[in-house]
């Protein structure tokens, strides 16, 4: 199975449709095989990409001069260009809410949840770490997919929507807040989608939810989850435990940063070794890998669903493209890196060098991680039980892959990850 390597082409930063193929070509040249687009549809009054007002019309910000009123034909043309580059494209499927000013609110009032006063409810989220922290989105209207009295027509609307965009040229969907949508609805949408395209792929956005909510999606027909490895500092077993729990449900996708997080370059204060470490970790950790536009150039300004514009493109003097290309090639070439697999730690978590092993059937790989971002650390090969005739694989900062025999002492550069095969 081909490793899933996703480039998040964030449309507000990428600009108008006619500019997207250049970004896609750069992604292809780095070894990515999927393009993921955040919502490109017409937004409500807030301007947020995730506050969809019209599902069948594009946001005017992305339309070149002279485009058709809806922009749909132009989008189809761009998707065809992506396909010609050998890239599949996934779109955000936002079906747990609409913009509060969407015409659907007036046209189909029974589709929406209501607050105690009978008004359309605004969706909210509870911080899993502190239930007292609740975020309410006042620009959104919550869809009642579970208990709408007009559920059949509501669900048929979503089926028609997914079929429409598959026929336009998308091959997959990122299912926004998947755990807030009934598993039965996802199952029906996935079944309908695969009648249009048997290879249709569904990526379930599950970050920030409880494991019980993830488990509820086990029979939903979805293909991938998103994991939290970005936040793991190799100091506790929680990430490996989550990996095992998620892997029992579906394979997952890792990322060093996303459109919902701060830029990693800003988080690590420009430490390029740390940025490379986190990207290689994401590649090793799970079956899929995702990276947002600008990561390859060390961008520091976070992506914003309302405020980002092409003027936010940064001149950083940084170019990680070669390293990313080398890691992506490694992930595609080594079978155990392209699957979820199973992990076990090989050393205590309190050591400056941490080691773990990833297995999938008879395929095995050991991972050496220098946790120190500023100093080199020494690994003694007798600290763990190595494979017979073990070899060491390293990715240089410019993306070269070096392999050598392993014996005795290994000097790991600051933040370096090396693979033992």
N, C-alpha and C positions, 0 to 999 in steps of 0.2 A: 504493500500500500504506500502511495506517495505521501511523504510528510506534508502536513498542512502548514504553509508559511504565508502569513497574512500581512499585507501592508495596508494600514489604515490611512486612506486618502481622505483626510478631513476636509470637507468641501469648503468651509469658510476660509481656510487658509490657502487652499489650492486655487480658489478663484473661479472663473467661469468655465463652463463645460469644455470649451475649445482648448483650455490649458491642461486639462486632466491627462490626456494621452502622454504628454511629456513626463509627467510625474509617474505614470504607470510604466513607461519605458525604463525609467531609472529603477523602479521597484523590480521589474523583470531582470534587469542587469545585475541586481544584487541577489537574485536567486529566489525571489518571492513568486508564488504561484496563485495567490488570491489577492484581489483588491477588495477592501471593505469600505463602503461608503456610509457615513452617518446619514441621517435623514436629509434628503434633498428636496422634499416636498414643500408645498406652500405653508408657511408658519402662521400662527395666530398673532395677536396684537403684541405679544412679548418679543417676537422675533426669534424665539428659541427654536432650534431645529427639531427638538423633541416635542414641541407643542404644535402638532399637525392640524392645520385647518382644512386643507384639501389634499386628499391622498392621490388625486389624479392630475395634479398641476404642480410644476416645479417652482421652487423659490426663485423669484426674479433676480436675486443676487447672483445666480449661477448661469443666467442666460446671456449668451453673446447678442450683440445688436442684430436685429433682423430675425430673431427666433420666432417660432410659432407661439401663439398665446399660452399654450400649456407647457411647451418645452419638451413634451414626451417624445416626439420624433427625434429631436436632437439628442436626448438621453440615449435612445436606442442606438443612434449612430455611434456614440461614444462607447457603448458596451460592445458593439461590433469591433471597434478598434482595439479594445482590450482583448477580445477573443483572438484577434489576429496576432497579438503578442504572446499568445499562449496562456493568458490569464483568465481565471474565473473571477466573477464579481459577486459579492454578497452585499445586500442592503439591510439597513435597520428595519425591522418589522415592529412598529410601535402600535400595539393593539390593546394595551391596558388603559389607555387614556387618549383623548384628543385635546386640541386647544379648547379652552372654555368658550371661545367665540366661533367654534366650528359650526357650520350650518346643520351638521348632524344632530346637534343638541336640540334644535327646534324641530327638525324634520322627524327625528326618531327619539322622542323624550324617554320612551321605555327602555332604551339601550343604556341609560346612564344611572349610576348609583345616586342616592339622595341622602342628604344629611337629615338630622332630626326635624328641621324646619321645612323639609320638602324641597330644598334647593339642591341643585346639582352639586355633588360632593367633589371636593378637591382631593386628589390622591396625596398620601403622606408616606413617610418611611420612618421607622424607629431605628436608632443607632443600636446595633447588636451589643455594643460594649456598655451602653447606658440607656436604658429604656426611657429615661426622663427626657432625652434629647429626641425630639420629633421634628422632622422637616415637612412642611406643607407647601405644595406647589399651587399657588393661587391662579396661575395662568392655565391650569389643566382641569379637564373634566374627566372624572373617573368612569370608565366603562364597567358595566355590570355583566361581565361575560358569564358569570356563574349562575345568576338568578334572574336575569332579565325576563319579563313576561313575554317578550318578543324574541326569545333566544334563537329560534330557528333562522329568522331573517337576519339577525345580527351575525350569527356564525356564517351564514351564506355570504354576507357582505365581505367577511374576512377571507373566505375561500376564493371569492371572485378577485379580491385584491391580490392574493398571492399568485393566482393563476395569471393575472394580467402582467405582473412584473416578471414572472418566469418566461412568459411568451415574448416579453420585450427583450429579454436577453440576460437577466440575472440567473445565476445558478445556485444561490444560497441566501440565507437570511440570518442575521443576528437578531435573536428574539429578545427584545428589550424587556427587562424585568420579568423574565420567563416564569419565575415562581409566583408571580401575581396573576397568572392566567391559568385556568383549569387545564390539567393534563389532558383531559378528554378533548378539549378544543385543539390543543397542539397536535394531538394524535390525528384528528380529522384534517387539520391543515396540512400536516406532513403527508398523509395519505393522498390528499387531493393534489399536492405539489408533485408527488412522485408519479402521478398519472400523467402530468404534463411533462415532467423531466425526471426519469427514474434516478438520476444522480443528484437531485436536489438535496442540499445540505443545510441543516439547521444547527446554529450555534446558540446555545442557551446562556444568556447573561444572568449569572447567579451570584454575583459578588455582593457581600454584605448580608446575605440571608443565612438562616439557620440550616444545619445539616438536614433537619426534618423537612424543610421546604425543598431542598435539593432532592431528597429521596422521593418526594411526591412526584417528581418528573421522570422517575425511572421508566415508566411505561408510556411516556408521552411521545415517543417516536423521534426524539431529538438526537442529534449525532454527537455534539460536543458540549462540554461545560467550560466555564472559565475558572481558573484556580487563583489562589492568593499567594503564590510563591514570590511575587514581587516584594512582599513584606517580610520574608524569612531572612534572618541574619545568622543562620547556622548555629543558634545558641539554645534551641529547644526542639523537641520532636513534633510540634504541632503541624508543620507543613507536610511532613511525611505521613502523618496520621490522616490529614485531609486528603492527600494524594491517594491513599489507599481507600478511603471512604468514597471519594469521587470516582476512582477507577472501577469500583464495583458497580457503578451506575452507568457512566459513559467516560470515554477518554476526555482529556481536558486540554485547554489552551493556556499557555503562560505568556506573560508580557513583562518587559522591564519598566514600562510606563504606558499610560493610556490617555484618552481624551478626558477621563474623569480624574486623573491624578496630576500632581505637580510634575514638571519636567525633571527627569532624573539628573540631568546635567546641573540643574539648580540645586537639587537636593544634596548632591555630593560635592557641591562647591567646585565644580570644574575638574574633578579627579577623573581623568580619562581611563585610568586602570580600573577604577570602580565601575564606570559605565560599561566597559568591555566585560567585566566580570558578571554584571547583572544580565547582560544580553546572552552570554554563553550559558549562564545558569538557566535562563528561560528556555533556551534551545535544548538543554539536557533534560530538563525536569519533566516534560510531558509530551504528548503526541503532537500537539499543535503549538505554534509560536505566532505572536502578533506584535507588530511594532508600528507606532504612528508616524506619519510624515514629519520630517524635521529631526527625528532622533538621530538620523545618519549624519546630521550636521551639528549635533550638540546644541540644539535650540534650548533656550531657558524659559521662554515665555509660554505659560500654559495655554492650551487650546481652550476656547470658550465658545459655547453653542450660540451665543448672541453677538459677542463683541469682536471675535477674531475676524481679520480681513487679510487679503494678500499683502497689505502693507506691513503686516507683522512678520513677514519673512526676514530672517536674521542673517547677517553677514558675520559669521563666527570665526572663520579661519580654520574650522574643524571639519574633518571629513573622515567618518568612520565607515565609509562604504566598503572599502576593501576588507576590513575585519568582518563586517556583517556578511559580505559575500562568502568569505571563507567559512564562517560558522554555518551559514545556510547550506553550503556545499557539504560540510561534514554531517549535518543533520539529515541530508538527503542520502548520503552514501553509507552511513552506519545504521543498519536496520533497527537496533535497539533504541536509537535516538528518535526514530520516527513513530514510536508507539508509546503507550502510557507506561506499561511495565510495572515493576514493583521495586521499591527501594528498601534498603536496610543500612543503618549507620554502621561504620566499621571502627569508629573511634569515639571517645567521649566528646561531648559538645564544648567542653571548656578548653580545648587545645587550640593553639594558634593556627594549626593546619587541621582541617576536618576532612574525613574521607567517608564516602558512602558507595554502595554498589547498586547498580540498576540491572535488573534481569527481566527477560521476556522469553519464556520457554528455555531453550538452550543458549540463547544470546545473553552475554554478560558484559558489563562495562563497569569499571571502577572510576571514581571521580575524586580528584585531589583538589582541595580548595584552600588557598591562602586567605584566611579571614582578615589579615592585616592589609589595609589599603596603602600604607606608607612604607613598609619595610619588607624585604625578602624574608622568607622563612624556609627552614630546611626540613625536608621529609626524609625519614629513614625508611628504606624499603622493608625492613624487618618489623615495622610497626603494625603491619597488617599482613594477612595471608594473600599474597599476590597470585595471579594466574601463572601457570607454568609458561615459561618463556615469555614473560610479560613484556609488552612494549609500551612506550610512552608517546602520547600524541599531544602536541601543543599547537595553538593557533597564535601566530605572531600578530602584533598590532596592525600590520598591513595585510593580514589575511592569509599569509602563507601557512601551510599545514606541514609541520615537521614531525616525523616519526622516528623513534630510536629505541634501542633495547633499554630495558630498565634493570638496574641493579645498584645496590649501595645507596648513595645519597642523592637526593634530588633537591636542587635549589629552585624554589618557586618565587617568581618575581612578585612585587606587591599586587595583591588582589588577583593573582593568576589562578586560573582553573586549568588543570591538566587532566587528560583522560588516560586510563590504563586499560589496555585491550589484550 
